Amino acid sequence: MNCCTLSVFFEDPFWVGLCQLQEGGQYRVCRIVFGAEPKDTEVHQYLLRHWNELRFSPAIAGDREERTIKNPKRRQREIRRELERSSSGAGTKAQQALQLQREAGREEARQARRERRAVREEEQFLLRQQKRREKHRGH
């Protein structure tokens, strides 16, 4: 079952959209920063224009849970127990997926920096070699 939901909320100082995509047992999420408070039509137009450009997180396994109405106090107790159990920091699936996306982006940036540094060092080395050859050219 394919399902896509978009939640728009205020995350100081910007309005942010959280697009959650559930397809084929895979769960992916994308964070969209709107800036000023968007109108419904603006959100709809943005999604229509930029859907192919959205960068979703890597897929994680997750079946959509059937929503049932539970006693709010019981839900609160379950959440507290879950938070106590997980020492690695709890979060919703969306938060976990966004964290995976940030880590992947960090790794890509680290690789790009490493490659740029290697190219720069190689250029500096070649320049030093050339200057050394020019100094000894006339002797």
Secondary structure, 3 states (H helix, E strand, C coil): CCEEEEEEEEECCEEEEEEEEEECCEEEEEEEEEECCCCHHHHHHHHHHHHHHCCCCCCEECCCCCCCCCCHHHHHHHHHHHHHHCCCCCCCHHHHHHHHHHHHHHHHHHHHHHHHHHHHHHHHHHHHHHHHHHHCCCC
